[in-house]
């Protein structure tokens, strides 16, 4: 089932809208945002790549 779902995601048939992304150091802000009921997508915490 996961293989089929992964294929559908990669083909763009299904997906999830992303409302916002936050760096790890702003996790508290990301959590507050994720708790809002009036958002239209996912809130992601992403690693920050250092040069």
MOPAC internal coordinates of N, CA, C and O (Angstrom, degrees):
PM7 1SCF
backbone

  N    0.0000 0     0.00 0     0.00 0    0    0    0
  C    1.4384 1     0.00 0     0.00 0    1    0    0
  C    1.5314 1   110.21 1     0.00 0    2    1    0
  O    1.2310 1   119.84 1   138.17 1    3    2    1
  N    1.3417 1   117.92 1   -41.83 1    3    2    1
  C    1.4670 1   120.23 1  -179.55 1    5    3    2
  C    1.5208 1   111.67 1   -64.45 1    6    5    3
  O    1.2310 1   120.23 1   145.23 1    7    6    5
  N    1.3208 1   117.16 1   -34.77 1    7    6    5
  C    1.4588 1   120.37 1   178.26 1    9    7    6
  C    1.5225 1   109.83 1   -64.04 1   10    9    7
  O    1.2310 1   120.57 1   137.06 1   11   10    9
  N    1.3147 1   116.52 1   -42.94 1   11   10    9
  C    1.4619 1   120.78 1   178.31 1   13   11   10
  C    1.5265 1   110.77 1   -64.01 1   14   13   11
  O    1.2310 1   120.32 1   135.36 1   15   14   13
  N    1.3227 1   117.00 1   -44.64 1   15   14   13
  C    1.4638 1   120.54 1   178.98 1   17   15   14
  C    1.5229 1   111.30 1   -63.05 1   18   17   15
  O    1.2310 1   120.08 1   138.05 1   19   18   17
  N    1.3288 1   117.46 1   -41.95 1   19   18   17
  C    1.4612 1   120.99 1   178.71 1   21   19   18
  C    1.5202 1   110.57 1   -61.09 1   22   21   19
  O    1.2310 1   120.42 1   139.96 1   23   22   21
  N    1.3028 1   116.79 1   -40.04 1   23   22   21
  C    1.4605 1   120.74 1   177.41 1   25   23   22
  C    1.5189 1   111.92 1   -63.23 1   26   25   23
  O    1.2310 1   120.23 1   137.22 1   27   26   25
  N    1.3242 1   117.17 1   -42.78 1   27   26   25
  C    1.4656 1   121.12 1   178.90 1   29   27   26
  C    1.5239 1   111.46 1   -64.74 1   30   29   27
  O    1.2310 1   120.35 1   142.49 1   31   30   29
  N    1.3216 1   116.94 1   -37.51 1   31   30   29
  C    1.4639 1   120.56 1   177.22 1   33   31   30
  C    1.5208 1   109.75 1   -66.34 1   34   33   31
  O    1.2310 1   119.88 1   133.40 1   35   34   33
  N    1.3229 1   117.83 1   -46.60 1   35   34   33
  C    1.4684 1   120.48 1  -177.65 1   37   35   34
  C    1.5277 1   111.86 1   -66.18 1   38   37   35
  O    1.2310 1   120.11 1   153.08 1   39   38   37
  N    1.3322 1   117.40 1   -26.92 1   39   38   37
  C    1.4635 1   121.97 1   177.65 1   41   39   38
  C    1.5296 1   111.80 1   -83.56 1   42   41   39
  O    1.2310 1   120.33 1   170.81 1   43   42   41
  N    1.3192 1   116.97 1    -9.19 1   43   42   41
  C    1.4590 1   120.74 1  -179.43 1   45   43   42
  C    1.5201 1   114.09 1    81.18 1   46   45   43
  O    1.2310 1   120.33 1  -167.73 1   47   46   45
  N    1.3374 1   116.97 1    12.27 1   47   46   45
  C    1.4557 1   120.90 1   179.67 1   49   47   46
  C    1.5239 1   110.62 1   -72.30 1   50   49   47
  O    1.2310 1   120.83 1   138.73 1   51   50   49
  N    1.3218 1   116.02 1   -41.27 1   51   50   49
  C    1.4631 1   121.15 1   176.52 1   53   51   50
  C    1.5223 1   108.75 1  -128.64 1   54   53   51
  O    1.2310 1   120.86 1   -19.13 1   55   54   53
  N    1.2975 1   115.96 1   160.87 1   55   54   53
  C    1.4612 1   119.99 1   178.84 1   57   55   54
  C    1.5131 1   110.12 1  -179.48 1   58   57   55
  O    1.2310 1   121.45 1     2.69 1   59   58   57
  N    1.2932 1   114.83 1  -177.31 1   59   58   57
  C    1.4582 1   121.16 1   178.94 1   61   59   58
  C    1.5185 1   108.30 1  -131.37 1   62   61   59
  O    1.2310 1   121.21 1   -46.65 1   63   62   61
  N    1.3121 1   115.28 1   133.35 1   63   62   61
  C    1.4555 1   120.15 1   177.95 1   65   63   62
  C    1.5203 1   109.50 1   -72.34 1   66   65   63
  O    1.2310 1   120.81 1   -39.21 1   67   66   65
  N    1.3163 1   116.06 1   140.79 1   67   66   65
  C    1.4610 1   121.43 1   177.33 1   69   67   66
  C    1.5213 1   107.71 1  -108.37 1   70   69   67
  O    1.2310 1   121.09 1   -60.24 1   71   70   69
  N    1.3277 1   115.53 1   119.76 1   71   70   69
  C    1.4543 1   121.66 1  -179.59 1   73   71   70
  C    1.5213 1   111.72 1   -80.54 1   74   73   71
  O    1.2310 1   120.70 1   138.11 1   75   74   73
  N    1.3372 1   116.26 1   -41.89 1   75   74   73
  C    1.4659 1   119.81 1  -176.21 1   77   75   74
  C    1.5123 1   110.16 1  -158.75 1   78   77   75
  O    1.2310 1   121.24 1   -24.11 1   79   78   77
  N    1.3276 1   115.23 1   155.89 1   79   78   77
  C    1.4578 1   121.77 1   171.51 1   81   79   78
  C    1.5228 1   108.41 1  -125.97 1   82   81   79
  O    1.2310 1   121.23 1   -36.00 1   83   82   81
  N    1.3248 1   115.25 1   144.00 1   83   82   81
  C    1.4595 1   121.91 1  -178.85 1   85   83   82
  C    1.5169 1   109.49 1  -131.47 1   86   85   83
  O    1.2310 1   120.02 1   -37.00 1   87   86   85
  N    1.3279 1   117.56 1   143.00 1   87   86   85
  C    1.4626 1   119.37 1   172.71 1   89   87   86
  C    1.5334 1   109.25 1   -70.68 1   90   89   87
  O    1.2310 1   120.82 1   -21.56 1   91   90   89
  N    1.3141 1   116.03 1   158.44 1   91   90   89
  C    1.4616 1   121.43 1  -176.27 1   93   91   90
  C    1.5239 1   112.58 1   -54.54 1   94   93   91
  O    1.2310 1   120.15 1   142.45 1   95   94   93
  N    1.3338 1   117.33 1   -37.55 1   95   94   93
  C    1.4661 1   118.48 1  -177.97 1   97   95   94
  C    1.5338 1   113.09 1   -67.16 1   98   97   95
  O    1.2310 1   119.82 1   166.45 1   99   98   97
  N    1.3378 1   117.94 1   -13.55 1   99   98   97
  C    1.4683 1   122.09 1   176.91 1  101   99   98
  C    1.5249 1   111.67 1  -104.96 1  102  101   99
  O    1.2310 1   120.58 1  -149.85 1  103  102  101
  N    1.3416 1   116.49 1    30.15 1  103  102  101
  C    1.4606 1   119.46 1  -175.24 1  105  103  102
  C    1.5240 1   112.96 1   -60.24 1  106  105  103
  O    1.2310 1   119.74 1   144.71 1  107  106  105
  N    1.3311 1   118.10 1   -35.29 1  107  106  105
  C    1.4680 1   120.22 1  -179.61 1  109  107  106
  C    1.5325 1   110.09 1   -64.71 1  110  109  107
  O    1.2310 1   120.51 1   139.36 1  111  110  109
  N    1.3129 1   116.63 1   -40.64 1  111  110  109
  C    1.4638 1   121.33 1   177.77 1  113  111  110
  C    1.5389 1   109.53 1   -64.93 1  114  113  111
  O    1.2310 1   120.56 1   139.16 1  115  114  113
  N    1.3246 1   116.53 1   -40.84 1  115  114  113
  C    1.4634 1   121.15 1   179.10 1  117  115  114
  C    1.5301 1   110.99 1   -63.12 1  118  117  115
  O    1.2310 1   120.55 1   138.61 1  119  118  117
  N    1.3051 1   116.56 1   -41.39 1  119  118  117
  C    1.4674 1   120.05 1   179.72 1  121  119  118
  C    1.5224 1   110.64 1   -65.42 1  122  121  119
  O    1.2310 1   120.22 1   136.51 1  123  122  121
  N    1.3262 1   117.18 1   -43.49 1  123  122  121
  C    1.4737 1   119.78 1   176.81 1  125  123  122
  C    1.5243 1   110.86 1   -59.43 1  126  125  123
  O    1.2310 1   120.70 1   137.43 1  127  126  125
  N    1.3153 1   116.27 1   -42.57 1  127  126  125
  C    1.4612 1   120.55 1   179.11 1  129  127  126
  C    1.5335 1   110.18 1   -63.62 1  130  129  127
  O    1.2310 1   120.16 1   136.02 1  131  130  129
  N    1.3240 1   117.30 1   -43.98 1  131  130  129
  C    1.4636 1   121.42 1  -178.95 1  133  131  130
  C    1.5247 1   112.26 1   -63.65 1  134  133  131
  O    1.2310 1   120.17 1   153.33 1  135  134  133
  N    1.3261 1   117.29 1   -26.67 1  135  134  133
  C    1.4590 1   120.88 1  -179.42 1  137  135  134
  C    1.5230 1   113.14 1   -79.88 1  138  137  135
  O    1.2310 1   120.01 1   170.05 1  139  138  137
  N    1.3145 1   117.58 1    -9.95 1  139  138  137
  C    1.4608 1   120.82 1   178.76 1  141  139  138
  C    1.5298 1   109.22 1   -68.91 1  142  141  139
  O    1.2310 1   120.78 1   -42.12 1  143  142  141
  N    1.3187 1   116.12 1   137.88 1  143  142  141
  C    1.4612 1   120.01 1  -179.16 1  145  143  142
  C    1.5241 1   112.39 1   -84.69 1  146  145  143
  O    1.2310 1   119.99 1   163.82 1  147  146  145
  N    1.3089 1   117.62 1   -16.18 1  147  146  145
  C    1.4616 1   121.50 1  -175.97 1  149  147  146
  C    1.5299 1   112.94 1   -99.08 1  150  149  147
  O    1.2310 1   119.74 1  -140.92 1  151  150  149
  N    1.3218 1   118.11 1    39.08 1  151  150  149
  C    1.4625 1   119.14 1   177.44 1  153  151  150
  C    1.5230 1   108.63 1  -110.62 1  154  153  151
  O    1.2310 1   120.81 1   -21.19 1  155  154  153
  N    1.3271 1   116.05 1   158.81 1  155  154  153
  C    1.4604 1   120.84 1  -174.20 1  157  155  154
  C    1.5243 1   114.27 1  -109.71 1  158  157  155
  O    1.2310 1   119.67 1  -172.84 1  159  158  157
  N    1.2998 1   118.24 1     7.16 1  159  158  157
  C    1.4559 1   119.40 1  -178.43 1  161  159  158
  C    1.5094 1   111.53 1  -164.91 1  162  161  159
  O    1.2310 1   121.73 1    10.26 1  163  162  161
  N    1.2907 1   114.29 1  -169.74 1  163  162  161
  C    1.4627 1   121.12 1  -177.37 1  165  163  162
  C    1.5207 1   111.59 1   -81.60 1  166  165  163
  O    1.2310 1   121.67 1   -28.29 1  167  166  165
  N    1.3167 1   114.41 1   151.71 1  167  166  165
  C    1.4682 1   122.45 1   173.57 1  169  167  166
  C    1.5226 1   105.98 1  -110.92 1  170  169  167
  O    1.2310 1   120.61 1   -57.16 1  171  170  169
  N    1.3343 1   116.44 1   122.84 1  171  170  169
  C    1.4610 1   120.92 1  -175.38 1  173  171  170
  C    1.5217 1   111.34 1  -112.56 1  174  173  171
  O    1.2310 1   121.56 1   -36.03 1  175  174  173
  N    1.3226 1   114.61 1   143.97 1  175  174  173
  C    1.4705 1   121.05 1   170.84 1  177  175  174
  C    1.5169 1   105.47 1  -105.03 1  178  177  175
  O    1.2310 1   120.63 1   -56.62 1  179  178  177
  N    1.3263 1   116.41 1   123.38 1  179  178  177
  C    1.4613 1   120.84 1  -174.45 1  181  179  178
  C    1.5253 1   110.48 1  -118.75 1  182  181  179
  O    1.2310 1   120.39 1   -32.61 1  183  182  181
  N    1.3279 1   116.86 1   147.39 1  183  182  181
  C    1.4627 1   119.14 1   176.25 1  185  183  182
  C    1.5207 1   109.84 1   -71.42 1  186  185  183
  O    1.2310 1   120.87 1   -31.12 1  187  186  185
  N    1.2945 1   115.95 1   148.88 1  187  186  185
  C    1.4631 1   121.10 1   176.63 1  189  187  186
  C    1.5140 1   107.28 1   -98.07 1  190  189  187
  O    1.2310 1   121.02 1   -54.68 1  191  190  189
  N    1.3144 1   115.65 1   125.32 1  191  190  189
  C    1.4581 1   118.65 1   178.75 1  193  191  190
  C    1.5225 1   108.96 1   -88.66 1  194  193  191
  O    1.2310 1   121.35 1   -50.99 1  195  194  193
  N    1.2810 1   115.02 1   129.01 1  195  194  193
  C    1.4655 1   121.53 1  -179.64 1  197  195  194
  C    1.5357 1   109.37 1   -92.66 1  198  197  195
  O    1.2310 1   120.03 1   -38.81 1  199  198  197
  N    1.3239 1   117.55 1   141.19 1  199  198  197
  C    1.4796 1   119.53 1   179.19 1  201  199  198
  C    1.5167 1   112.70 1   -67.33 1  202  201  199
  O    1.2310 1   120.10 1   180.00 1  203  202  201

